[in-house]
Amino acid sequence: MPRVVLTQNLRRHVDVSECTAEGTSVAECLENVFSRHPKLRSYLLEDTGAVRQHIAIILDGEPIRDRTAMSDPVTHASEIFVLQALSGG
């Protein structure tokens, strides 16, 4: 099953340990995690369901391509890493 990992910074706001989540896409896996930790949704997603601007989701070492629907496919061996993205100069 895909593994979902959040940085310590995000876990400070919502107590979510590293976990596994069923699904065939990033969206399905995150929905699985949200069902167990509903408060996490508002930290990661806009009201529209898209990934917030300052959140990065890395799938198997690469940023996801679809930040709107999170349709990027996952495998049983995938790792979804979620972190706050920094901006500025």
N, C-alpha and C positions, 0 to 999 in steps of 0.2 A: 504494500500500500504506500502511496506517496507520503513523504514526511514533510511536515510543516514546521518551520523554525522561525521564531520572532526574535528580534534583537532584545537585549536586556532593557534598552530604553523604552520599547513598546510594552514589554512585560511589566514595567514599573506602573503603567496606567491600567493595564488589564492583566490579571494574573492568568496567563496562558503558558503552560509548559510546552516544550517540544512535543509534538504528537503526530500520529498518522491520521489520514483522512481519506475516505473513499471518494472516488470520482475519476472521470476521464478527462477533465479539463481543470485549469486553475480555478475557474469559477465554482465548479462542483465541489472541489476539495475545500475551498474557503467557505462555501455554504455549509458544508459538513462541520467545520470548525465553529462557524457562527451559531449553529444550532446548539452547540454546547457552551458557547461564550458570546451571547448576543451583544454585549457592550462593545466587543471588538469591532463590529461592523462599522460603527460611526467613526472610529479612529482610522480605519483604512479606506472607506469608500465615501464618495459624495452621495447626496440624496438621489442622484440619478443612477447610482450603482457603479459608476466609473471609479477607478482608483484615484484617490486624492493626489493632487499635484506633488506634494512633498513626501509621498510614499513610493518606495521602489519595491517591486516584486521580481525576484530573480528565480528563474526556473532552470535548474540544472546548470548553473553558472552563467546564464545569459538573461538579460532583462526581458520580461514578457513583451511580445509584440503588440498584443491587443489589450490596451489599458482601459478600453470602454466595456467590452463584454467578457474579458479575461478568458477567451476561448482557446488559448494555447493548450494543446494536448499534453497530458502527462502519462507516464507509465508507472507501473508498480514500484519501480526503483527511483522515481523522481524525487527531487528535493525542491520544495518551494520555500525560499528564504525571503522574509519580509522585513524591511528596514525603513527608517526615515531617511529620505534623500535630502542632502544639503544643497542650498543654492546660494548665490551671492558671489562676491568677488573679493 
